[in-house]
């Protein structure tokens, strides 16, 4: 009897911890997207020798909002910053192990912060050498949290994004690599019924 009561108590405590932890989930979970280029397929080892290109970002959820309809949609997404962080919370970051050509500019291997300048009919993708904070520290002025305190003097790329309307609404923001090959592909952001994309070439 005593053992049964202990077992029940343990289950209650574990379930309580589970509910508590679920209640504390972040509103915009972390996300990442990745691709590899330049490798080869080996029968025993699989895909080997590839170089990575990755995007890391916060993933806001639509939660019933009219994201891009209101006249002040850009101001709402900027949330007090001069540009959009292209995600939520942390700065969006692009890491590449290979040179990329984006918008006619050669981007050297390394890490870049990603921002978007929003207008009703045109969006501009920005790659910047501003370092990104991974946890918020208001005393750290050498790196950005989100897009707050962003300045354009560290921009590496500014290029127009192609905007398309989708047939379905993506509830959670996602960065994706589309139409990939070893020579290049397309970097795309999808949220609600909007797809904003930029083509890129590998190498340079």
N, CA, C and O of each residue as an XYZ file, in Angstrom:
816
protein
N       0.832     -1.198      0.000
C       0.000      0.000      0.000
C       0.870      1.252      0.000
O       0.631      2.193     -0.757
N       1.886      1.245      0.867
C       2.787      2.380      0.962
C       3.518      2.600     -0.360
O       3.683      3.738     -0.799
N       3.959      1.509     -0.995
C       4.653      1.607     -2.279
C       3.728      2.189     -3.343
O       4.174      2.974     -4.180
N       2.448      1.818     -3.326
C       1.490      2.338     -4.298
C       1.292      3.834     -4.123
O       1.224      4.573     -5.106
N       1.196      4.292     -2.860
C       1.023      5.717     -2.585
C       2.238      6.508     -3.051
O       2.100      7.604     -3.595
N       3.423      5.952     -2.838
C       4.657      6.622     -3.279
C       4.675      6.725     -4.804
O       5.053      7.756     -5.359
N       4.262      5.644     -5.477
C       4.244      5.642     -6.937
C       3.269      6.695     -7.463
O       3.571      7.412     -8.417
N       2.074      6.781     -6.818
C       1.082      7.789     -7.232
C       1.628      9.191     -7.024
O       1.461     10.058     -7.881
N       2.286      9.419     -5.878
C       2.854     10.733     -5.572
C       3.912     11.122     -6.597
O       3.960     12.270     -7.041
N       4.762     10.165     -6.973
C       5.800     10.427     -7.976
C       5.161     10.821     -9.305
O       5.608     11.762     -9.961
N       4.098     10.087     -9.703
C       3.409     10.396    -10.957
C       2.811     11.793    -10.938
O       2.902     12.525    -11.924
N       2.201     12.164     -9.822
C       1.613     13.502     -9.692
C       2.682     14.572     -9.823
O       2.502     15.570    -10.520
N       3.803     14.346     -9.139
C       4.893     15.324     -9.193
C       5.458     15.440    -10.600
O       5.709     16.544    -11.085
N       5.658     14.303    -11.254
C       6.189     14.318    -12.625
C       5.238     15.024    -13.577
O       5.667     15.817    -14.416
N       3.927     14.735    -13.447
C       2.946     15.386    -14.309
C       2.885     16.881    -14.038
O       2.705     17.680    -14.957
N       3.037     17.254    -12.773
C       3.063     18.673    -12.418
C       4.245     19.376    -13.050
O       4.118     20.487    -13.563
N       5.405     18.718    -13.010
C       6.599     19.291    -13.645
C       6.397     19.438    -15.148
O       6.823     20.424    -15.749
N       5.729     18.428    -15.761
C       5.501     18.463    -17.193
C       4.587     19.630    -17.561
O       4.858     20.362    -18.513
N       3.504     19.799    -16.804
C       2.571     20.893    -17.066
C       3.259     22.227    -16.867
O       3.087     23.151    -17.661
N       4.051     22.323    -15.787
C       4.771     23.567    -15.497
C       5.740     23.908    -16.608
O       5.832     25.058    -17.037
N       6.481     22.878    -17.083
C       7.455     23.140    -18.131
C       6.767     23.519    -19.434
O       7.274     24.351    -20.188
N       5.585     22.896    -19.708
C       4.863     23.259    -20.913
C       4.342     24.683    -20.831
O       4.293     25.388    -21.839
N       3.957     25.107    -19.647
C       3.469     26.465    -19.467
C       4.548     27.504    -19.655
O       4.234     28.670    -19.896
N       5.809     27.126    -19.552
C       6.924     28.046    -19.659
C       7.602     27.981    -21.033
O       8.684     28.541    -21.208
N       6.992     27.317    -21.994
C       7.583     27.243    -23.328
C       7.670     28.640    -23.922
O       6.782     29.463    -23.699
N       8.720     28.914    -24.669
C       8.850     30.249    -25.268
C       7.758     30.493    -26.299
O       7.346     29.574    -27.007
N       7.294     31.732    -26.380
C       6.239     32.074    -27.333
C       6.728     31.953    -28.772
O       5.945     31.689    -29.684
N       8.036     32.151    -28.966
C       8.639     32.039    -30.305
C       9.829     31.095    -30.225
O      10.954     31.546    -30.015
N       9.605     29.791    -30.387
C      10.694     28.818    -30.244
C      11.829     29.059    -31.230
O      11.629     29.648    -32.292
N      13.009     28.602    -30.870
C      14.169     28.724    -31.755
C      13.989     27.837    -32.976
O      13.394     26.762    -32.899
N      14.510     28.302    -34.100
C      14.433     27.522    -35.321
C      15.743     27.556    -36.074
O      16.585     28.422    -35.834
N      15.914     26.621    -36.979
C      17.094     26.627    -37.842
C      16.756     25.915    -39.143
O      15.896     25.035    -39.192
N      17.454     26.319    -40.188
C      17.337     25.673    -41.485
C      18.743     25.500    -42.025
O      19.604     26.352    -41.805
N      18.986     24.398    -42.734
C      20.349     24.113    -43.175
C      20.340     23.386    -44.506
O      19.384     22.694    -44.860
N      21.436     23.564    -45.233
C      21.668     22.819    -46.451
C      23.166     22.565    -46.580
O      23.969     23.220    -45.916
N      23.542     21.613    -47.433
C      24.952     21.324    -47.709
C      25.185     21.359    -49.210
O      24.338     20.937    -49.997
N      26.352     21.873    -49.592
C      26.703     21.951    -51.007
C      28.126     21.444    -51.203
O      28.939     21.457    -50.278
N      28.412     20.998    -52.424
C      29.774     20.650    -52.792
C      30.264     19.299    -52.345
O      31.447     18.998    -52.502
N      29.398     18.471    -51.791
C      29.819     17.142    -51.349
C      29.593     16.094    -52.420
O      29.287     16.407    -53.570
N      29.747     14.857    -52.021
C      29.519     13.734    -52.943
C      28.914     12.586    -52.150
O      29.069     12.500    -50.932
N      28.229     11.714    -52.857
C      27.599     10.557    -52.221
C      28.536      9.353    -52.294
O      29.049      9.008    -53.358
N      28.745      8.728    -51.147
C      29.580      7.538    -51.042
C      28.694      6.386    -50.563
O      27.875      6.565    -49.662
N      28.855      5.211    -51.162
C      27.989      4.076    -50.825
C      28.055      3.708    -49.348
O      27.052      3.303    -48.760
N      29.228      3.847    -48.753
C      29.385      3.458    -47.348
C      29.185      4.629    -46.382
O      28.563      4.480    -45.331
N      29.709      5.770    -46.744
C      29.710      6.895    -45.801
C      28.557      7.865    -45.989
O      28.356      8.754    -45.162
N      27.790      7.706    -47.074
C      26.707      8.648    -47.341
C      27.230      9.910    -48.004
O      28.150      9.858    -48.820
N      26.643     11.039    -47.652
C      27.037     12.320    -48.252
C      28.248     12.860    -47.500
O      28.165     13.110    -46.297
N      29.367     13.042    -48.189
C      30.603     13.463    -47.520
C      31.189     14.672    -48.245
O      30.968     14.876    -49.438
N      31.944     15.467    -47.482
C      32.679     16.583    -48.061
C      31.858     17.824    -48.310
O      32.358     18.784    -48.896
N      30.602     17.831    -47.877
C      29.753     18.993    -48.105
C      30.075     20.141    -47.153
O      30.575     19.929    -46.048
N      29.783     21.340    -47.594
C      29.939     22.537    -46.763
C      28.552     23.055    -46.392
O      27.624     23.025    -47.200
N      28.430     23.530    -45.150
C      27.126     23.906    -44.605
C      26.798     25.373    -44.859
O      27.671     26.241    -44.849
N      25.510     25.618    -45.088
C      24.928     26.958    -45.039
C      23.717     26.848    -44.114
O      22.834     26.024    -44.353
N      23.663     27.657    -43.071
C      22.587     27.537    -42.088
C      22.006     28.908    -41.743
O      22.674     29.936    -41.852
N      20.746     28.885    -41.325
C      20.084     30.072    -40.795
C      19.514     29.704    -39.431
O      18.848     28.679    -39.288
N      19.777     30.543    -38.427
C      19.237     30.355    -37.078
C      18.403     31.576    -36.716
O      18.800     32.708    -36.992
N      17.248     31.347    -36.099
C      16.309     32.447    -35.902
C      15.259     32.076    -34.864
O      15.125     30.906    -34.504
N      14.517     33.061    -34.385
C      13.350     32.827    -33.549
C      12.125     32.683    -34.431
O      12.004     33.378    -35.440
N      11.196     31.772    -34.059
C      10.056     31.433    -34.916
C       8.731     31.927    -34.344
O       8.054     31.180    -33.637
N       8.345     33.174    -34.637
C       7.052     33.648    -34.144
C       5.893     32.898    -34.796
O       6.006     32.412    -35.921
N       4.792     32.814    -34.081
C       3.576     32.152    -34.548
C       2.541     33.231    -34.864
O       2.467     34.245    -34.169
N       1.759     33.018    -35.892
C       0.783     34.026    -36.326
C      -0.239     34.339    -35.233
O      -0.532     35.505    -34.971
N      -0.768     33.323    -34.611
C      -1.747     33.478    -33.529
C      -2.909     34.396    -33.919
O      -3.324     35.255    -33.141
N      -3.428     34.199    -35.142
C      -4.624     34.910    -35.568
C      -4.429     36.345    -36.014
O      -5.402     37.013    -36.363
N      -3.198     36.837    -36.014
C      -2.962     38.234    -36.383
C      -3.028     38.441    -37.893
O      -2.731     37.533    -38.669
N      -3.421     39.648    -38.300
C      -3.327     40.066    -39.700
C      -1.951     40.690    -39.854
O      -1.774     41.880    -39.591
N      -0.973     39.893    -40.279
C       0.428     40.297    -40.198
C       0.800     41.388    -41.188
O       1.461     42.359    -40.818
N       0.387     41.243    -42.435
C       0.868     42.135    -43.482
C      -0.240     42.989    -44.086
O      -0.021     43.662    -45.094
N      -1.435     42.972    -43.480
C      -2.546     43.748    -44.009
C      -2.577     45.207    -43.573
O      -2.749     46.087    -44.417
N      -2.417     45.494    -42.277
C      -2.547     46.883    -41.821
C      -1.512     47.802    -42.457
O      -0.426     47.367    -42.839
N      -1.869     49.084    -42.563
C      -0.952     50.050    -43.176
C       0.326     50.209    -42.365
O       1.368     50.572    -42.911
N       0.252     49.940    -41.065
C       1.433     50.089    -40.196
C       2.086     48.747    -39.872
O       2.709     48.604    -38.820
N       1.948     47.744    -40.777
C       2.464     46.402    -40.479
C       3.970     46.423    -40.237
O       4.469     45.692    -39.381
N       4.705     47.263    -40.990
C       6.160     47.315    -40.821
C       6.512     47.826    -39.433
O       7.396     47.276    -38.776
N       5.842     48.851    -38.989
C       6.108     49.406    -37.663
C       5.853     48.377    -36.573
O       6.600     48.294    -35.598
N       4.791     47.591    -36.745
C       4.470     46.560    -35.758
C       5.560     45.490    -35.703
O       5.940     45.048    -34.619
N       6.066     45.070    -36.875
C       7.103     44.039    -36.905
C       8.450     44.589    -36.454
O       9.246     43.864    -35.859
N       8.713     45.865    -36.732
C       9.962     46.481    -36.267
C      10.013     46.520    -34.743
O      11.082     46.367    -34.152
N       8.847     46.726    -34.097
C       8.756     46.733    -32.634
C       9.742     47.722    -32.002
O      10.374     47.418    -30.990
N       9.863     48.894    -32.601
C      10.741     49.916    -32.045
C      12.154     49.920    -32.604
O      12.939     50.809    -32.275
N      12.496     48.953    -33.435
C      13.822     48.900    -34.062
C      13.746     49.578    -35.434
O      12.649     49.802    -35.944
N      14.889     49.906    -36.037
C      14.868     50.560    -37.346
C      14.583     49.622    -38.521
O      14.207     50.084    -39.599
N      14.757     48.308    -38.324
C      14.470     47.296    -39.348
C      13.904     46.072    -38.639
O      13.888     46.022    -37.409
N      13.440     45.090    -39.398
C      12.882     43.863    -38.824
C      13.984     42.836    -38.633
O      14.849     42.672    -39.494
N      13.949     42.154    -37.511
C      14.933     41.106    -37.208
C      14.705     39.839    -38.016
O      15.488     38.893    -37.926
N      13.627     39.817    -38.811
C      13.330     38.682    -39.703
C      13.106     37.387    -38.923
O      13.510     36.304    -39.345
N      12.458     37.534    -37.790
C      12.172     36.422    -36.900
C      11.624     36.985    -35.607
O      10.828     37.924    -35.626
N      12.038     36.426    -34.492
C      11.605     36.925    -33.184
C      12.753     36.840    -32.197
O      13.629     35.981    -32.301
N      12.729     37.753    -31.234
C      13.711     37.783    -30.135
C      15.132     37.972    -30.661
O      15.513     39.096    -30.988
N      15.916     36.917    -30.749
C      17.322     37.028    -31.152
C      17.437     37.529    -32.589
O      16.481     37.456    -33.360
N      18.619     38.040    -32.941
C      18.894     38.385    -34.331
C      18.926     37.104    -35.163
O      19.439     36.075    -34.723
N      18.375     37.182    -36.358
C      18.500     36.069    -37.299
C      19.934     36.038    -37.805
O      20.507     37.086    -38.103
N      20.526     34.838    -37.907
C      21.933     34.708    -38.302
C      22.089     33.727    -39.455
O      21.520     32.635    -39.452
N      22.874     34.145    -40.436
C      23.258     33.279    -41.549
C      24.708     32.886    -41.359
O      25.578     33.744    -41.210
N      24.969     31.580    -41.365
C      26.333     31.063    -41.301
C      26.625     30.311    -42.590
O      25.846     29.451    -43.001
N      27.740     30.631    -43.225
C      28.100     29.931    -44.458
C      29.565     29.503    -44.422
O      30.444     30.270    -44.030
N      29.805     28.263    -44.840
C      31.169     27.742    -44.932
C      31.748     27.913    -46.332
O      32.891     27.537    -46.590
N      30.943     28.489    -47.239
C      31.396     28.724    -48.615
C      31.090     30.167    -48.989
O      30.168     30.763    -48.432
N      31.851     30.743    -49.928
C      31.495     32.072    -50.425
C      30.147     32.021    -51.133
O      29.832     31.038    -51.804
N      29.357     33.071    -50.986
C      28.065     33.170    -51.652
C      28.004     34.480    -52.433
O      28.537     35.500    -51.996
N      27.365     34.443    -53.564
C      27.081     35.679    -54.289
C      25.595     35.989    -54.139
O      24.740     35.242    -54.616
N      25.300     37.105    -53.467
C      23.920     37.507    -53.204
C      23.749     38.947    -53.669
O      24.471     39.837    -53.220
N      22.810     39.174    -54.554
C      22.564     40.521    -55.028
C      23.767     41.159    -55.679
O      23.942     42.376    -55.611
N      24.610     40.338    -56.320
C      25.789     40.851    -56.997
C      26.987     41.088    -56.104
O      28.024     41.556    -56.572
N      26.861     40.769    -54.817
C      27.953     40.945    -53.850
C      28.482     39.590    -53.404
O      27.701     38.688    -53.101
N      29.799     39.440    -53.362
C      30.406     38.214    -52.843
C      30.463     38.288    -51.324
O      31.039     39.215    -50.755
N      29.857     37.298    -50.678
C      29.820     37.209    -49.217
C      30.805     36.140    -48.788
O      30.646     34.969    -49.132
N      31.825     36.536    -48.036
C      32.850     35.590    -47.589
C      32.283     34.630    -46.554
O      31.310     34.961    -45.876
N      32.880     33.434    -46.418
C      32.441     32.511    -45.364
C      32.477     33.190    -44.002
O      33.377     33.978    -43.713
N      31.484     32.874    -43.163
C      31.412     33.465    -41.832
C      29.975     33.598    -41.374
O      29.062     33.030    -41.973
N      29.783     34.359    -40.300
C      28.443     34.567    -39.743
C      28.002     36.001    -39.981
O      28.783     36.940    -39.830
N      26.728     36.155    -40.359
C      26.151     37.466    -40.639
C      24.784     37.569    -39.964
O      24.039     36.591    -39.897
N      24.466     38.761    -39.465
C      23.119     39.020    -38.980
C      22.234     39.347    -40.172
O      22.673     39.983    -41.130
N      20.982     38.904    -40.102
C      20.037     39.066    -41.205
C      18.890     39.978    -40.757
O      18.276     39.754    -39.713
N      18.616     40.995    -41.552
C      17.509     41.900    -41.285
C      16.718     42.094    -42.567
O      17.199     41.786    -43.657
N      15.497     42.609    -42.430
C      14.683     42.952    -43.600
C      14.104     44.349    -43.403
O      13.548     44.666    -42.351
N      14.246     45.172    -44.431
C      13.600     46.482    -44.469
C      12.286     46.311    -45.211
O      12.262     45.877    -46.363
N      11.194     46.655    -44.542
C       9.857     46.348    -45.054
C       9.180     47.575    -45.650
O       9.167     48.652    -45.053
N       8.620     47.388    -46.837
C       7.735     48.367    -47.457
C       6.536     47.612    -48.008
O       6.578     46.389    -48.141
N       5.485     48.322    -48.325
C       4.260     47.659    -48.758
C       4.490     46.738    -49.953
O       4.009     45.605    -49.964
N       5.222     47.216    -50.956
C       5.383     46.432    -52.181
C       6.808     45.956    -52.431
O       7.078     45.351    -53.469
N       7.726     46.215    -51.503
C       9.104     45.751    -51.700
C       9.782     45.551    -50.353
O       9.656     46.370    -49.443
N      10.498     44.450    -50.253
C      11.281     44.147    -49.059
C      12.750     44.092    -49.459
O      13.086     43.655    -50.559
N      13.619     44.536    -48.562
C      15.060     44.509    -48.813
C      15.747     43.606    -47.805
O      15.659     43.832    -46.598
N      16.436     42.572    -48.304
C      17.233     41.697    -47.448
C      18.547     42.393    -47.115
O      19.209     42.942    -47.995
N      18.917     42.364    -45.839
C      20.156     42.981    -45.375
C      21.005     41.919    -44.682
O      20.526     41.244    -43.770
N      22.251     41.767    -45.102
C      23.233     40.977    -44.367
C      24.218     41.952    -43.754
O      24.721     42.850    -44.429
N      24.488     41.772    -42.476
C      25.310     42.714    -41.727
C      26.368     41.983    -40.923
O      26.177     40.834    -40.525
N      27.488     42.659    -40.686
C      28.527     42.061    -39.835
C      28.319     42.398    -38.366
O      29.170     42.085    -37.533
N      27.181     43.043    -38.033
C      26.886     43.246    -36.619
C      26.841     41.884    -35.911
O      26.099     41.004    -36.348
N      27.612     41.685    -34.833
C      27.492     40.433    -34.070
C      26.129     40.359    -33.385
O      25.508     41.386    -33.114
N      25.674     39.152    -33.110
C      24.369     38.935    -32.483
C      24.533     38.431    -31.056
O      25.355     37.557    -30.783
N      23.742     38.993    -30.155
C      23.651     38.442    -28.801
C      22.788     37.188    -28.838
O      21.745     37.170    -29.493
N      23.212     36.149    -28.146
C      22.396     34.938    -28.066
C      21.494     34.955    -26.834
O      20.489     34.246    -26.788
N      21.854     35.765    -25.831
C      20.980     36.052    -24.699
C      21.028     37.555    -24.463
O      22.062     38.188    -24.677
N      19.923     38.120    -24.028
C      19.825     39.571    -23.928
C      20.723     40.132    -22.833
O      20.696     39.673    -21.691
N      21.519     41.131    -23.201
C      22.399     41.824    -22.257
C      22.403     43.307    -22.629
O      23.057     43.700    -23.596
N      21.680     44.134    -21.868
C      21.557     45.548    -22.232
C      22.847     46.333    -22.037
O      22.938     47.483    -22.466
N      23.840     45.734    -21.401
C      25.133     46.418    -21.237
C      26.083     46.124    -22.403
O      27.120     46.772    -22.543
N      25.722     45.146    -23.234
C      26.579     44.768    -24.360
C      26.227     45.613    -25.577
O      25.254     45.331    -26.277
N      27.016     46.642    -25.824
C      26.763     47.526    -26.968
C      27.549     47.103    -28.211
O      27.438     47.731    -29.265
N      28.338     46.043    -28.083
C      29.142     45.573    -29.218
C      28.401     44.554    -30.067
O      28.881     44.184    -31.138
N      27.233     44.089    -29.610
C      26.437     43.107    -30.342
C      24.965     43.460    -30.196
O      24.571     44.142    -29.250
N      24.160     42.994    -31.137
C      22.742     43.349    -31.167
C      21.862     42.246    -30.610
O      22.148     41.059    -30.759
N      20.776     42.672    -29.960
C      19.690     41.771    -29.616
C      18.543     42.093    -30.576
O      18.012     43.203    -30.558
N      18.168     41.143    -31.395
C      17.180     41.438    -32.423
C      17.738     42.460    -33.395
O      18.860     42.323    -33.884
N      16.938     43.495    -33.672
C      17.392     44.571    -34.560
C      17.549     45.891    -33.816
O      17.771     46.932    -34.435
N      17.433     45.852    -32.486
C      17.563     47.077    -31.707
C      18.989     47.607    -31.815
O      19.956     46.852    -31.716
N      19.102     48.919    -32.021
C      20.393     49.611    -32.163
C      21.114     49.261    -33.458
O      22.291     49.584    -33.620
N      20.415     48.602    -34.384
C      21.003     48.348    -35.702
C      21.369     49.661    -36.384
O      20.623     50.637    -36.316
N      22.520     49.673    -37.038
C      22.931     50.780    -37.897
C      23.423     50.189    -39.218
O      23.964     49.083    -39.229
N      23.243     50.913    -40.344
C      23.564     50.341    -41.656
C      25.043     50.360    -42.023
O      25.413     49.866    -43.088
N      25.901     50.919    -41.165
C      27.315     51.054    -41.527
C      28.028     49.709    -41.636
O      29.126     49.650    -42.190
N      27.436     48.627    -41.123
C      28.067     47.305    -41.205
C      27.387     46.408    -42.232
O      27.637     45.203    -42.272
N      26.541     46.986    -43.049
C      25.852     46.188    -44.079
C      26.851     45.642    -45.095
O      27.762     46.342    -45.537
N      26.657     44.389    -45.449
C      27.454     43.741    -46.490
C      26.626     43.598    -47.762
O      27.133     43.767    -48.871
N      25.338     43.282    -47.584
C      24.418     43.104    -48.714
C      23.118     43.829    -48.412
O      22.592     43.752    -47.302
N      22.608     44.532    -49.412
C      21.239     45.048    -49.419
C      20.667     44.729    -50.801
O      21.135     45.258    -51.809
N      19.659     43.866    -50.842
C      19.123     43.458    -52.133
C      17.619     43.226    -52.035
O      17.117     42.790    -50.999
N      16.913     43.519    -53.108
C      15.457     43.386    -53.140
C      15.045     41.919    -53.119
O      15.640     41.080    -53.795
N      14.014     41.625    -52.329
C      13.479     40.276    -52.246
C      12.278     40.136    -53.187
O      11.526     41.090    -53.389
N      12.109     38.971    -53.744
C      10.933     38.668    -54.554
C       9.785     38.297    -53.621
O       9.945     37.439    -52.753
N       8.628     38.939    -53.793
C       7.471     38.676    -52.939
C       6.435     37.873    -53.713
O       6.099     38.212    -54.848
N       5.927     36.804    -53.092
C       4.904     35.966    -53.701
C       3.807     35.690    -52.682
O       4.058     35.646    -51.478
N       2.589     35.506    -53.181
C       1.462     35.152    -52.330
C       1.217     33.652    -52.431
O       1.119     33.102    -53.528
N       1.119     32.997    -51.283
C       0.968     31.549    -51.218
C      -0.498     31.139    -51.134
O      -1.352     31.931    -50.736
N      -0.775     29.909    -51.509
C      -2.142     29.386    -51.447
C      -2.549     29.017    -50.025
O      -3.737     28.988    -49.703
N      -1.570     28.736    -49.180
C      -1.844     28.341    -47.797
C      -1.127     29.291    -46.843
O      -0.116     29.899    -47.196
N      -1.659     29.409    -45.639
C      -1.077     30.283    -44.625
C      -0.139     29.478    -43.723
O      -0.559     28.520    -43.074
N       1.134     29.879    -43.691
C       2.106     29.257    -42.786
C       1.964     29.902    -41.415
O       2.205     31.099    -41.264
N       1.572     29.114    -40.411
C       1.281     29.666    -39.092
C       2.535     30.138    -38.376
O       2.499     31.130    -37.649
N       3.645     29.435    -38.576
C       4.891     29.772    -37.887
C       5.943     30.179    -38.913
O       6.149     29.486    -39.910
N       6.600     31.298    -38.664
C       7.627     31.796    -39.580
C       8.702     30.743    -39.802
O       9.100     30.039    -38.875
N       9.161     30.648    -41.031
C      10.220     29.688    -41.357
C      11.157     30.276    -42.401
O      10.714     30.927    -43.348
N      12.450     30.046    -42.225
C      13.452     30.285    -43.255
C      13.737     28.951    -43.919
O      13.875     27.933    -43.241
N      13.825     28.951    -45.251
C      14.045     27.708    -45.979
C      15.011     27.929    -47.145
O      15.163     29.042    -47.647
N      15.659     26.838    -47.558
C      16.472     26.832    -48.777
C      15.670     26.137    -49.866
O      15.233     24.999    -49.694
N      15.475     26.828    -50.993
C      14.648     26.303    -52.083
C      15.496     26.042    -53.320
O      16.494     26.720    -53.565
N      15.077     25.041    -54.098
C      15.668     24.756    -55.419
C      17.193     24.684    -55.357
O      17.885     25.294    -56.172
N      17.704     23.936    -54.389
C      19.147     23.888    -54.179
C      19.868     22.993    -55.179
O      19.356     21.954    -55.596
N      21.074     23.425    -55.553
C      22.029     22.617    -56.302
C      23.409     23.010    -55.809
O      23.530     23.891    -54.959
N      24.447     22.376    -56.324
C      25.796     22.732    -55.901
C      26.213     24.113    -56.392
O      27.200     24.669    -55.909
N      25.476     24.668    -57.341
C      25.834     25.992    -57.860
C      25.049     27.117    -57.200
O      25.366     28.290    -57.398
N      24.025     26.776    -56.415
C      23.268     27.826    -55.752
C      21.859     27.411    -55.420
O      21.532     26.224    -55.432
N      21.021     28.389    -55.121
C      19.643     28.119    -54.752
C      18.944     29.409    -54.392
O      19.303     30.481    -54.880
N      17.941     29.301    -53.533
C      17.160     30.457    -53.116
C      16.979     30.426    -51.608
O      16.619     29.398    -51.034
N      17.233     31.565    -50.974
C      16.985     31.722    -49.540
C      15.622     32.366    -49.386
O      15.376     33.426    -49.961
N      14.724     31.744    -48.616
C      13.336     32.207    -48.565
C      12.810     32.265    -47.139
O      13.128     31.421    -46.302
N      11.997     33.287    -46.888
C      11.253     33.408    -45.645
C       9.786     33.192    -45.962
O       9.263     33.784    -46.906
N       9.111     32.348    -45.182
C       7.687     32.079    -45.358
C       6.960     32.388    -44.062
O       7.344     31.923    -42.989
N       5.899     33.186    -44.181
C       5.050     33.443    -43.011
C       3.701     33.919    -43.502
O       3.607     34.754    -44.401
N       2.655     33.373    -42.896
C       1.297     33.606    -43.344
C       1.226     33.220    -44.823
O       1.637     32.114    -45.174
N       0.728     34.074    -45.688
C       0.639     33.732    -47.111
C       1.715     34.439    -47.934
O       1.585     34.571    -49.151
N       2.773     34.891    -47.267
C       3.852     35.603    -47.957
C       5.101     34.756    -48.038
O       5.518     34.158    -47.046
N       5.705     34.701    -49.225
C       7.018     34.107    -49.442
C       7.908     35.214    -49.987
O       7.634     35.781    -51.045
N       8.987     35.519    -49.250
C       9.960     36.534    -49.683
C      11.280     35.820    -49.904
O      11.758     35.112    -49.017
N      11.879     35.997    -51.082
C      13.047     35.185    -51.411
C      14.117     35.983    -52.147
O      13.861     37.025    -52.751
N      15.341     35.434    -52.064
C      16.492     35.999    -52.758
C      17.318     34.833    -53.329
O      17.635     33.896    -52.596
N      17.668     34.875    -54.612
C      18.527     33.825    -55.154
C      19.977     34.064    -54.768
O      20.375     35.198    -54.504
N      20.775     32.982    -54.733
C      22.192     33.122    -54.465
C      22.976     32.087    -55.255
O      22.449     31.038    -55.622
N      24.233     32.393    -55.509
C      25.135     31.459    -56.169
C      26.232     31.056    -55.189
O      26.677     31.869    -54.379
N      26.658     29.825    -55.265
C      27.768     29.341    -54.447
C      29.070     29.649    -55.165
O      29.184     29.454    -56.375
N      30.058     30.136    -54.407
C      31.354     30.465    -54.999
C      31.427     31.941    -55.329
O      30.616     32.742    -54.864
N      32.415     32.284    -56.142
C      32.560     33.685    -56.503
C      34.022     34.042    -56.593
O      34.361     35.188    -56.887
